[in-house]
Amino acid sequence: MPTLLSSSALLGLVRVTTTTGEEGDDMAEDLYSQLVPVVAALGLELFDVEVRPGYVVVLVDRPGGVDLDALADANRVVSAHFDAHDPVPGRYTLEVSSPGVERPLRRPEHFGRAVGETVQVKTKAGTDGVRRTTGVLVAADETGFTVAEPGAPGGEPAERRFAYADVDRVRTVFSWGPGPKPGAAAGRRPTPTPERKQVTTR
């Protein structure tokens, strides 16, 4: 039976898997392909899979968000799949989670669905321009995306195009403050949905 832990409790878990970098990325893509039909059978969408030292993180979602019962079901079927196929070497912690309000954007379809939201972008070292920026995601396609960065006070936002290959990290940014003044440029403010997790040490 999976054990539900708060995010603060994760600090005490043992991390022993050594898969990192490109190897971890390749494994994540392979696991993503394997798990799409596994979680789809529960009426869930596989949002993403991350592999990092000591952890395999499986993010699932559905319209209206996921509750703890849905995450427990997802944890059960993902664990059963891993038990049957053993796709990850060594010991690790399996975390089945909702993406949360401020969610990572890694795939073109993630960017397409986030158009209109405020995002934070960090580019890879060596990329032209400022490496960190925040603005409104105004367009996305198969090769990259466009962000409207804040302009000078009283000026118009400046649009900046990013290629996916040049980006290190992108995530949505939720504004908890009051809404924008009428006519002010701002991203879409999603309904806050707390992140939920099911965590199993394997």
N, C-alpha and C positions, 0 to 999 in steps of 0.2 A: 504494500500500500504506500503510495508516494507520501512524503512528509511535506507539509506546507510550511514554508519559512518566510519570515519577513526579509526584506532586502538587507537589513542590518545584520541578520543572522548568517548571511552568506559569507561573512568575513572569516568564520571559523571553519569553513570547509577545506578539506585537503585538495591541493592542486598538484597533480602529478603528470598529466598528459603534456607532452612536449611539442605537439604539432603547432607550428606557427607559420606566418608569412604566406608565401604562395602555396605551400603544401596545405595549409589550413584553408585557404580560399578554394583550392581544388576540391578538398573534402567537403566543404560547405556546399559547393555546387552539386556534388554527387548526392549528398544527403537531401538537398532540396528536391532533386528529381525523384528520389525514392519516396519522400514523405508527402508530396503533393496529393497523390491518391489516397494515402493513409488517413490524412486529416479531412480530406474532402468527403470521405464516407460518413463523417460525423456532421456534415453540413458546415464545416469550417474552411476558411481560406488559409493556406500557408503563406504568411507574409514574408518571412525570411528565415534563414538558418545562419548562425554564426558559430565558428569553431575558433576558440582561443585557448591558451594554456589552461588546462584543468576543467574546461567547460565546453558543453555543446548547448547552445541556446536556440530554441525553436520558438518562433513568434507566430502566433495564430490570431486570426481576426474573423469577424463576420459583421454584417450590417447591424448596427445597434450595439456592437461591442460584445465581449465574451465575459461570462461570469465564472465563478470558481468551479461550479459543476462542469461547465464545458472544458475548463482547463484540466480538471481531474480526469475527464474522459480522454482528452488529447494526450495527457501524460501517460495514461494506461496504454493506448494503442501505439504511441511512439516507443514506449519502453518494450512492448511486446515485439515490435518490429526490430528493435536493436538486439533483443535477446535471440531472435530467430536468425538474424543475418550478421550480427557482430561487426558492423561497419566501422567502428571507432576503436583503435587499439588502446590498451592501457586502461587505467582507472580515470574516471572523470565525473563531473557533476552535470546531470541533464537538467536544464531549466526550461520549462514550457511556460511561456509568458504571453500576455497581450502586448502589443506594441506601445501602448500608453499614448498620452496626449502629444508629447514631444517625441516623435518617432523618427528613426533613421530612414533615410531615403537612399536605396542602393540600386534599385532596378528601374528601367525606364517606366514601367507601369506605376511604380511608386510616385515618380515625379509627375506623371500625367494626372494622377488622382489628387495631387497636392497643389495643382495650379490654383492660384488665388491666395494661398497661405503664405505666411511669413516664414522664411527659412534662414538658417545660419550655414554658411559655406566656408570650408577650409580647403584650399587647394594644395597640391603636392609641391614640395620644394622645387624651385627652378621654374615654376610657372610664372608667366608675365603678370604684372599687376599685384595689387595687395592680396595677400594670401588668405585673410579672414574678412568676411563681409556678411552683412545681414540685410535682407531686403525681401521683396515680394516676388514669389515665383510666378512669372507671367506666361511662360511657354515651356514645353518640353516635347522632345521627339526621340527617335531611336539613337541619336548620336550625342545629344547634349540638352542643355536647358538654358533659359534666360531669366535673369533676376533683375528687377528694378531696384537699384540701390538708391538710398536717400540722396537727394541733391543738396546744394547749398540752401540755407534758410530762405524760404520764399521761392526757391527754384523748383524746376521739374525733376522727378527722379531720372537717373541715367540708367539705361538698360545695359547689362553686361552678359555676354554669352559665355557659357562654360561647356567644355567637352567633358564627357564622363571620365575619359582617360586621364584628365588633368586634375581630378577631384580626389581629395583624401577622405573627407567626411562631409555629409550634409544631413541636417535634421530640421524638422519643423520646430517652430518656436511659438509657444502659446502665451498670449498676453493676458495676464490676470487683472490688469488695471481696467479703468473705465473705458468705454468705447470711444472711437475716434470722433472728432468733431465733424459735423456735416461737411462733405466735400473734401475731407482730408484723405490722402492715399493711405491705405492700410490693407493688410492681408486679411483673409477670411478667418474668423475666430471660431474654431471648432468647439463643439460641446465637450467640456472637460470630462474625460473618462479615466479614472485612476488605473494605473498599471497594476496588473495582478500576476501572480507567479505560482507555479507548482514546481518544486525542486526535489530531485531525487539523486542521491549519491550512489554511483554504480561502481 
